[in-house]
Amino acid sequence: MQWNEFSDWGAKISQWAADYHTNLRDRPVRAQTAPGDVAALIAPSAPEGPHPMTEIMEDFERVVMPGITHWQHPRFFAYFPANAAPPSMLAEMLVSTIAAQCMLWQTSPAATEMETVMLDWLRQAIGLPAQFSGVIQDSASSATLAAVLTMRERALNWQGNQAGLSGAVRLRIYCSAEVHTSVDRAIWVSGVGQDNLVRIPIAGKLRGMDPVALKAAIQADIAAGYRPAGIIACTGGTGTGACDDLTEVVRIAKEFDLYSHIDAAWAGAGMICPEFRKLWQGVEGADSIVFNPHKWLGAQFDCSAHFLANPSSLVKTLAIQPEYLKTHGHDGLINYSEWSVPLGRRFRALKLWFLLRSYGLEALRVRLRNHVAWAEDLAAKLVENPRFEIVTAPILSLFTFRIAGLDDAAQIAFVNRVNDDGQIYITQTKVDGKIAIRFQIGQFDVTEEDILFAYDVMCELAG
Ligand SMILES: *Cc1c(COP(=O)(O)O)cnc(C)c1O
């Protein structure tokens, strides 16, 4: 492709993007295709000769678009949002144009320095004290893995990477049953092993770990000859938005010299509003915190902000410096690839700069506050309607409900009916062993009318 052709297509595609977003309400939210439908439309092997761009774009509309679930649809109430605000999308266009690989300071100083400053903007925006420094990870899963590896190395006196785990003392890590499955995977991958992930029972309205049970479990493990290594707490768990009591968790972590990691992947964005910070009171005592600007805040995937009270234990765990990665004569520079498992890194900080400048924090706060208020309003409407029952009250903008009096199979059938209908999109979870339907409000363009519309759709399809 020649550059003049590229600029024609670039203009066409950005027009396509604006049209797509403007007309999203006309499309079904969840893809309505059957398994195999899309693959059947794709040629089984690569062509030997070139295809014209016109044909490729036509095929994109014909083959790809029907098989897309529209995460930017204003009536997307499933999972958690994956917002991509327009300025963030534009920044990503520039990033993919420059296509720099930003593993070291010298492989693009602007990317490293922008990342340092943007993480400090975010730190201030969510009210963390100045001692925290940050890095952008590709996902919260990676940040949690990095934290678990740090817990492991710290508890093994920094010998685990070298000596391996066979024959080592048995490590123990603690969390509640409300944490995301990325915690389980980090435990597997780190070699700590699922049997050493200790699930602490939950108590109270916010479904947090019971601190008394947490302390008792740690003491029992020490008595049994195990070595407690860390605690993983959540602010805004995936199923119901569960929040651990971080003041207590951090106090216990310090009492037993354990490393603490807080997974606030979704809820962390809410902390730009000071009134929501009570949900993670005590967070300033944690060692490591992750939140995803790529969920609720509007920075296009991927962008996970990982904050560290003291990055040196993370760097000690992950830094590796073969000769070809040394940046001679520039000691003291940050090479962010030493803060994460992958070596290669995209320039992910630019979209934060575009996003935060283009809106300003106050406009983002207004959006999030609206989502929380509308979730409370919708939950209140469902309480009043005898066909529904609330299972867990809203935590920020997430709550769960059921169709009153029906069994699990009927709840799932309802979710499928709603999603096959396509006008809105919701998903389910399990609460205390029973199916509950999740409803979260967080899509960037959602309006109060969309919420009223969703209520009508659910009433109609509840039967
Ligand atoms: C979404 C989510 C994750 C996983 O986030 P990724 O960035 O996709 O890895 C982890 N924890 C919680 C609480 C989440 O909501």
The ligand as an ORCA input file, in Angstrom:
! r2SCAN-3c Opt
* xyz 0 1
  C     -11.804     -7.304     35.155
  C     -11.213     -7.698     36.420
  C      -9.988     -8.370     36.465
  C      -9.255     -8.796     35.222
  O      -8.857     -7.699     34.504
  P      -7.913     -7.862     33.225
  O      -7.367     -6.501     33.042
  O      -8.806     -8.299     32.116
  O      -6.897     -8.875     33.548
  C      -9.453     -8.662     37.690
  N     -10.092     -8.334     38.831
  C     -11.275     -7.700     38.838
  C     -11.927     -7.336     40.126
  C     -11.881     -7.367     37.633
  O     -13.043     -6.724     37.622
*
